[in-house]
Every structure is written in structure tokens, then in C-alpha cells.
Amino acid sequence: MSNNKHADSSVTDEKKQGSLRVLTWSGAQTYLPRSGHPQDLEVIYLKEFAELHNLVFENIKVDKFSDLITKLLAGEGDVISANLTVTAKRKKQVIFSDLFIQTNEYLLMGKNSKALKNGKALNGREIVLQKGKSYEISTLGLQKVFPKLKLRYIDNNISNEQIYDGLASGEYDLTIQDDNLVQSALGYRDDLKRSLQASVKHDIAWAVAPTNKALLKQLNIYLKAQTLTVKGQSLIKSQWQQIEQNKTVRFVLRNNLSSYYIWRGELLGFHYELAKRFAKEHKLRYEIIVAPDNVSLIDYIIEDKADIALGFLTPTDQRKAKGISFSRPYHYASELLISHQSFPEIANATEIGDGELHVRASSSYWQTALMLQKEATQLQLIAVPEEQETESIIGYVAEKKYQFTIADSHIVDIETTFRDDIQSLMSLGEPKA
């Protein structure tokens, strides 16, 4: 754990140091973690391991993937958690835990790229790769079979998300990634597509220094005690029993300032903190799923892609009719009519006049807007794309692209802390749960 320079140091001795230093690759953490992302799952497990052994969890982010093993052997960390593939070369340098997951490697390309019908089609194509990753071995193997395949090395500091952007834009032709990473990316991006399998199945595990066999032993004991959802499903009797059996609860959130966002490398947000607290109190691991739009918050629950949706959701009859159950209220908010700061003050809805009101059709605001139209008869109601956050819609009002919108009071409070170009014209009804 915090001192791996001494051979066979015991966990008891390590506890005196009070920390478990986990080396992770910063290139994989420059964007919001998504469901199924193995590094996030690995970190969750190691946090629990540290807690079980009364250790402080320290996440040491390494800029270059190729430096992970170097820093481990130099005593700058205790364990590598970075979707690390077990290879013969690495086994000569470090010792690996029992496998965390097994996966294949696949070729990945932009959605509009020319499809590969077979391996021969790789001749003349180009694969981007980074030095030190197991994908490099697979790519060099493909080039031996298909000699006209071109290789292009890119900087190790380039994150997975930046690689995906390069594939989608056509800057990059192809890359190779583990299937679990590919599936995760395809879960929230529609501008990529998976192509041919590029390798046989291989193991992903944690790595520790050869001198730290005591830590390895304890990690393996911990892994054997877990019911890993990544290794298969168990018989279930109810949704909560499945959560307890898998020791994992899945939360679906939206990426916005009131729910879940990244700031200076740290994950923040009210609903993110609420999810973590719930999981901790029930001694569960948690997975965060980022919904592509607001409709998906409810749809993911119906489709069993998530267990709990968090997002200041108002209980409506339409949502309850879909079979959705709601918790007791944890917040009450007034719905406010929002305009640009330059719009004149009004005394009531009849003074709104003719104008356009922009809201999402799936939101509770839509029903409020229909009620408002009964008084503001000249007001035109316009549905905005479902992926637009309320904060983004407010931004369009500030830019005078939209004339009016409706927003909950807590969202307006956040927005007005850093902008003065919008205003609340009036409250629409009583505060809602």
C-alpha cells in the first residue's frame, strides 16, 4: 500500500501508513465517466477495498499511460487501476491480481467511415495508436498480416474522448480498443461504429509491484468475495434484491450544474453527491449513467438500464402512468416565467402579449405552459429538442434567440449567481415537489 519497496510487507504493516495509492491514467478521466467504463468500476472497487482495510484512498493521476508501471516500480503508487491488459511483457515487470474482466479488442471508426468487409480491407487504411498500450501489440500483429496497413502514433496525453472526436470528424481513420470501452462509448455516442474484432479474448487486472505480494494476496481475497456484475448475472427475485446481490446500484443523471458535472478534474453536483451518500449508507457500489436527453431519465428506468433517476423530477400523472414510482419530495421549487432582462415588468399573465415560449415537451413545464396559454392567449408554445438542458434554454433567452421559457426556481437561482441578463417575470402556480 503506501510502502511497496520492502518485500512481502504485510497488510497490517501497510495500515500504519494509512493509505492505498492507486495509479490511474489521467487521459481516461478528462470527461464524465459513463456506465460500463471499466476504470471507473475498478476505482469504485479499490475505494471499497481501502475502506475495508481502514486505508485512505489516494488517486494518483499519471499523464502518460506508459509511465504507469515505471511509477509503480519506483514506489510512487501501490496498485495500477487503468483497464490494464495482462501481457507477457508486463508480467515480467509486475504481478497481476486475479482478472477483473475479460474482453476482446475491436476496431472502432467514425459513423460515416467506409466499413471494413473483411481483414483484407485494412490494406491502405490507417490505425491511430498510443505507445505502451496493449493495442500496439495487436496493431503490429495486424500489420504483419496486412502489410499495407498504416500506423499513426499519437500523443499518450490524448484522451479516449478526444480519440472518439477525431474518429467522428474524420481526422482519424481507425483505432483499436477493448470491447468494454467500445460498448461504453457507443452507449452515449451515435457518431461511432464498431468494426472487426482485432484480437482474441484477454484479461484485464490490477497490477502491483513484485515486492508487494501481501497486497496482491489481499486484493485477490477481496475479488473472490465479490459478486461481480461484469462476470455474469445471478437469479433475481426483485429489483432491490438484485441490487443487494450485485452490490451495485445504477443511477441515471443528466450532465448539468445542478446534477453532475466535472470541474477542475473533480466530479461534482447535488445529485451526484446524493447518489454517493445513498450507496455508502447501503454499503453498495454505484454506477453513474449519463442520459443523452431528459426523456431518457424516465426511459432508462422503464427499460431497466438504471435503478434510480435523479434530476429534480416532478411527479406527474403522465409519468406515474408509465409505472414510475417517486420518492418522497426532497425539494420544492416554484416554476418561473423567464425572459431577457430588457423585457418590461408585467403584473399578470394577460400582459405577456404575443410571443414564443420555448420548453421541452417531456418536462413538467409543458403542462404549466398549456395552463399559462389559457390566460396569455396570444402566447405560442414551441417544443425545443429534448437534449437541451434548462440551463441551455435560459442561455438562449439571454441571447434573445428565445423570448420566454419556464424554469424551476433553484435553477434560476444558480444561473443568476453568474449572469444578470435574465429575469423572472412571474411565478406560475404553487411550489411543486
N, C-alpha and C positions, 0 to 999 in steps of 0.2 A: 504494500500500500504506500505509505509515504517514504519508505526507505527500502528500495529493492536492490541495493548494492551488496547486501550480505546474503549469502546462500542460505536457503531453507529458513528464512526468518519466519517466525510463527505469526498467526493472526493476532494472538494475544500481545506479542511484542509490537506489532504494527498498530494496534489500537492505541498504544501510548502516543503515537504520532498524531492520532486524531483525524486522519484524512484519507480519502481514496481519490487519487489524482487520475482523472480519466482524460486521455488524449483523444481529441476529436478533430476532424478536418474542417476548418472554417469555411472552405469552399462549398461545403454542403449545407451551410447554415446561414446563407445570405438571403433566404426567403422563408416564408412561413412554412413550417413543417406540415406535411399533408398526411392523411391516413395511409398506413401501409409503408411509410418511409422507414426502412429498417434502422437507420441510425437513431431516429427518434425513439423507436421501440427499445433499442439497445440501451440508450441513455436512461430511459424510464426504469428498465430492469436494474441497471447498475446503481441508480439512485435508491431503489428499494434495498438492494444488497448492502449499500453503505449504511442505510438506516438500521437494518437488521444487526449490523456489526458495530453500531454506535459510532460511525465514522462520518466526518463532514465530507460531503461530495464536492469535489473541485473539478470543474470542466475547464481543461486547458486546451484552447483552440490553437491548432497548428496551421499556418498559412499554406505550406506545401505538403501535399499528400505524401510525397516521397521522403519527407523528414519525420514522419510519424515513428517509424522503427528506430531511426537514429536517436531521437529524443527519448524513446523508451529505454534504449540500451545505455544512454547517458545518465539515466536516473532522474530524468525530468518529469516522469509520469510513472504510473503503476500499471495501467491497462490501456490498450488501444480499443476504442469503440468507433469504427468508421466503415461499416459494411465491408470488412476486410476479408478477402478471399484467401483461403488456405492454399498455398502453393508450395512446391518442393523447395524453391529458393528461400522463401520466408521461413520455412520450418528449420532451415539451417541457422537462422538468426534468432528466432523467438520460439516460445512454446505456446500452443493454442489451446483454448478451452474446448469443451465439447461443442459440437456445432450449434449455432444459434438458429440457422435456417439453411436450407438447400435451395439453390436457384440455378437457372440456365442463363447464358448471355444471349442477347438478341441484338440484331442491327436495328437502329432507330433512325428515322428520317422525317423530314417535313411532310405535311399532309399533301402538298402539291408536287412532291418529288416523284420522279419516274420510278415505278415499282420494280422490284427485282423478282423475275420469274424463277430464277434458279441461281446457283453459285457462280456459274459462268458469266452471268450478267455483272458480276463485280469487276471484271476486267474493264478498265477505263474509268471506274468510279473512284471516289476518294473518301477515306475514313479519317476523321479527326480523332486524336487520342492524346493522352497525357502520360508522361514518363512515370514509371514506378507503379502504375496500376496493373492489375491482373489482365485487364483488357488488352494491354500492349502485347502480352504473350499470345492471346487469341488472334489479334490482328496480324502479327508477324507470321503466325501459322497460316492464316488465310492467304497472305501474300505469297507464301511458298507454293500454294496450290494454284493461285490465280496471280501470276507474276505481273500482270498489267494493272493490278490494284494499286492505287496511290495512297501513301500515308502522309498525313499532315499533323505534325506535333503542335499543340497549342499550350499556352502557359498553364501551369498547375494551379494558379490562383483563380482561373476561370471556373465559376461555379456551375453546377448542373443546370441551374435555371438559365444561366447565360448561354450554355451549350444548346439548350432547348430553343431559346430565342434565335440562335444562329441557324439551327436546322429549319425552323419555321420560316425565317426570312430568306433562306436560300444561300446564306453566307457559307454554311457548312452543308456538305452533301450527306454524309452518313456518320454515325458513331456507334459504339458498342456499349451496352450497359446491362447490368443484371436485370432479369425479368421482373423482380420485385420493384426495382426502381422504375422500370418502364411502365408497369401496371399503375404505379402510383401517379406518374406523370400523366398518363392517359386518363386518369380519373378526374383531372381538373383542367386538362388542356385538350382542345379539339383541333389543334394545328399540327399535331404529330401523328405518326403511324408506325406501328411495329412491323418489322420485315422478317427476314430469315433468321433462324437460330444460328448462333455463331460459335457455340461451344457445347460440351457435354455438361451434365449437372455437376456442380461443385459446392463445397461447403463454405459458409461464412461463419466466422467465430471471433472471439475476443483473443487478443494477444498479450502476453506478459513476458517479462524478461526471464531467461533460463534460470537465473539465480533466485527467482521468486516462486518456487514450487508450492510453498504454503498457500499463497494467494490463489494459485491455479486450482489447488485442491478445494478450497472453499468456494470458488466460483463454480466448479463442477458440481459440488454438493447442492449449491443454490439452484443451478439449472435443472438438475434432476428432480428437484422438489416442485418445479413449476408445471402448470398445465398450460403449455404454450399454444396460443391460438394459431401461431404460424405453423405449427406441426400437425394440425388437424382439429376437427370438431368433435365434441362429445355429445352424447344423448342429452336432450334438454327437456325439462318439464314446464318451465315458464321462462319468460324473458329475464326476470330477476335472478332465477336460479342459474341461467346460462351466464349471466354477468358474474355471479359469485363463483361459479365453477371455473370460468376462464380468467377470473380475477382481473377483468378488464371492462371498463365502461367507455362507450363511444359517444362523444359529444360532437354535434354539428353546430358550427358558428359561422358568422359572416366576418369578413375582414373589414372592420371599421373601427373608429376610435372608441366607440362605446362597448365593443365586444372583444376584439382580438387583433392585435397589430404588433409590428416589430419596430422598436425604437432604439437606435444605437446598439444593435445587436441583441437587445433584450426583448423577450416576449411579454407583452402587457395587455391589459384590457379587463374590464369588470367581469365579463362572462368567463374569460379565461381563468381569472382568479377564483371565481365561483366554482368552476369545473374542478380545478385542482383541490379546493377545500373539500368538496363533496367526495372526491376519490380518496383523499387522505383519511377522512373520517370513517370511510367504509373499508379502508385498507385495500384499495383497488388501484391498479394501474389505469391510466386514462389514455385514450386516443383522441386527437383533435382532427376533425374533418372540416375543411373549409368549403362551404356551399358555394356553387358558382353564381347563384342568384337567390333571391328571397323566397321564391316559391319552393326551392329545393329544401329549405329548412323543414318544411312540413312533409314534403315528398320523401325525404330521406328516412323519416320516422315510419311512414306508411310502408316503404319498400324495404324496411329492416336494414338500411345502410348505416343507421345510427340509433342509439338508445334514447338520447336526450337532446332536444333542440333548445339552444339558448339564444335569445335575441330580442328581448323586450317584446315578446309576442303577446298580443291582446287576445284573450279568449273570445272568439266569435262563434255564432251559431253555425256558420259555414264550415269553420274548422272542426268544430265538435261533430258535425255531421259526417266528417271523414273518418271518425273513430279516434280522434286525437284527444288525449286526456291532459289536463292542465294542473300544475301545482297550485298551491295557494299563492296569492299575489305576494311578490317581494318588492313591488314598486307600483306607485300610481302616478300617472302622467296626464297632464292636460294636453289636448290636441289644439295646436295654434295655427292660425292662418298667417302665412309668411309672405312678405313682399320685399321689394327693394326699399332701401331706406328713404328714397326720394318720393315714394308713394304717399299721398296725403292721408292723414288720420281719418278714420271712419267711426261713426257712433254705433252702427249696426250693419247687418248683412245686406240690407237693401241699398246701402250706399256704395257697394262694391262696383256696381255698374257692369259694363260689358268687359270681358277679359277672359283669359285662359288659365285654368287651374291644372297643374301637372302633378299627378301622383301615380303610384304603382297600382294596377288593378287588383293585385293579390293582397294588398295591405288593408288594414282596418281603416285606413284613411279614405279608402274608396267609398265605403258606406257613409262615412261622415260627409264626404263631398256631395253625395247624392242628396243627403238631407239639407246641406247648405244650398243646393240649387233650387230648393223649394222656396227659399227666401230671395236668393240672388238669381232671379230667373234668367238674366242675360249672361250668366257665367257659363262658359264652355268647359267641359271636363275632358281632359286629354290623358290617356294612359301612356306612361313612359316605359321604356324597356325594363324588364324585371331585374336585370343585373345592376341597375342603377341604385346606389345607396341613397338614403335620405340626405346624407351629408353632401353627396354629389349634386342632387337635385337643388338643394339650398344654394350650392355654388353657382348653378345656372341662373337662379333667381338673382344672386348678387351680380352676375354678369349681364343681367337683363335679357338673357336668352329665354327664360321663363318668367311669366308675370307673377303667378302665385303658386304656392304649394302648401301642404299641410305637414306639420312635424310635431313630434312629441316634445313636451317642454324640456325634458332633460337633454335632448339632442340640441335644441336651440340654445340652452344654457352653455353647452360645450362650445358650440360654434361662435357664440358672441363673446367668448373669452379671448378670441384672437381675431375677430372681424367686427367691423362697425358699419357694413354696407347692407345689412338686412334688418328687418324689424318684425315684430309680432303685431298684427293689426287687431286681432281679437282672439279670445278663447272660444272653442267650439264645443259646447256641452260640458258636462261634469267630468272630473278626472276619471280615467279608465285604468283598470288593473292590467 
